[in-house]
């Protein structure tokens, strides 16, 4: 909105620069999160405590003490990102509207699941939640696939000239990326500040990728595909970064509120969507390595349990609960996973030159 007012109408050049608007999108969403945070916590706590509190299934017994900590705090992130993005993004950009649609749609699915869990302790059925995610991901994938000039090639980091054209099968690939990343972030959301940390690091890394892929000169120099208009996603991602930092203000140990499915599903889906638009799908597995590890730990636990007739590979899955049950303090687990995420993001960014 501000771009259209101050640049297109008033001809103030400062507002045409993506970097300027990106930095202030971050500041705006951060400020909104801090201002609205206490109000959101009070409202969520009032609603949740009326229902007797809530704690996630399959968590260690120590988490019972967290039953009165309000969940569904992801709504704070979504509201902050929405307001900031509508203020600072170009509203004539297709990719911005796609990511906003993904953010809101998956937040509605996750929020509904959170709401029902608090009321009935069960939530949406796994089938219903998955089908809802599948539906939104399919709509988004078709919209991207049929957008003029959309590239269906899969590019490989470290390999400058290697690419694979998936053609129409790219639609299925996009659906897998969006739904898979959404659920991977959700699985990681089990300790105070755990999921939001790697999410913010991933958002920051992809903000850089978005800026470069949307810049004709830089993308050509670094031998990555140029995607016209994708640079505007930097503004959106910086808004997400600011909102996440504001949320972390309240979510750091001991958490005053949890992200819930409303936040985890939407953030994961957005990261998957941005990776697709910027043609960095494989990079997503590196940047979001923590999400990959957490998801694999669940898959391995289930497979090992079935193969061995009831034995467990880990004390509990996802992996963060395994370390928790081994006696590692919760803040130490979280910070160490943040450190790993930072290293992985640096490795991912290094691929810009190693091609």
Secondary structure, 3 states (H helix, E strand, C coil): CHHHHHHHHCCCHHHHCHHHHHHHHHHHHHHHHHHHHHHHHHHHHHHHHHCCCCCCCCCCHHHHHHCCCECCCHHHHHHHHHHHHHHHCCCCCHHHHHHHHHHHHHHHHHHHHHHHHHHHCCCCCHHHHHHHHHHHHHHHHHHHHCCCCCCCEEECCCCCCCEEECHHHHHHHHHHHHHHHHHHHHHHCCCCCHHHHHHHHHHHHHHHHHHHHCCHHHHHHCCCCCCCCHHHHHHHHHHHHHHHHHHHHHHCCCCCECCHHHHHHHHHHHHHHHHHHCCCHHHHHHHCHHHHHHHHHHHHHHHHHHHCCCCCCCCCCCHHHHHHHCCCCHHHHHHHHHHHHHHHHHHHHHCCCCC
